[in-house]
Amino acid sequence: TGFLTQDGFLYQADKLPGHYHGTGDLFAAVFAGATAQGKKLEDAAALAANFVERALQNTKKETPFGVEFETSLPWLWEQMQ
């Protein structure tokens, strides 16, 4: 859920159990790509958070190799159109 606050924009997503490597890098990559494509900062943040959440939901177990984001790429592609 995203909303404007007195200090700026806040986007919150549900915290999922576990510890997964690379989620910050994944968020940053999607956020940077979305802003480079002209999306507003608020929309880019929401897109990145939703993509990371989808990737976490597709990840079967904690691993040092990061989250399984590949199956969420078609969804991301649709969102970028």
Secondary structure in CASP SS format (residue, H / E / C, confidence):
PFRMAT SS
TARGET T0000
AUTHOR 0000-0000-0000
METHOD secondary structure of the structure
MODEL  1
T C 1.00
G E 1.00
F E 1.00
L E 1.00
T E 1.00
Q C 1.00
D C 1.00
G E 1.00
F E 1.00
L E 1.00
Y E 1.00
Q C 1.00
A C 1.00
D C 1.00
K C 1.00
L C 1.00
P C 1.00
G C 1.00
H C 1.00
Y C 1.00
H C 1.00
G C 1.00
T H 1.00
G H 1.00
D H 1.00
L H 1.00
F H 1.00
A H 1.00
A H 1.00
V H 1.00
F H 1.00
A H 1.00
G H 1.00
A H 1.00
T H 1.00
A H 1.00
Q C 1.00
G C 1.00
K C 1.00
K C 1.00
L H 1.00
E H 1.00
D H 1.00
A H 1.00
A H 1.00
A H 1.00
L H 1.00
A H 1.00
A H 1.00
N H 1.00
F H 1.00
V H 1.00
E H 1.00
R H 1.00
A H 1.00
L H 1.00
Q H 1.00
N H 1.00
T C 1.00
K C 1.00
K C 1.00
E C 1.00
T C 1.00
P C 1.00
F C 1.00
G C 1.00
V C 1.00
E C 1.00
F C 1.00
E H 1.00
T H 1.00
S H 1.00
L H 1.00
P H 1.00
W H 1.00
L H 1.00
W H 1.00
E H 1.00
Q H 1.00
M H 1.00
Q C 1.00
END
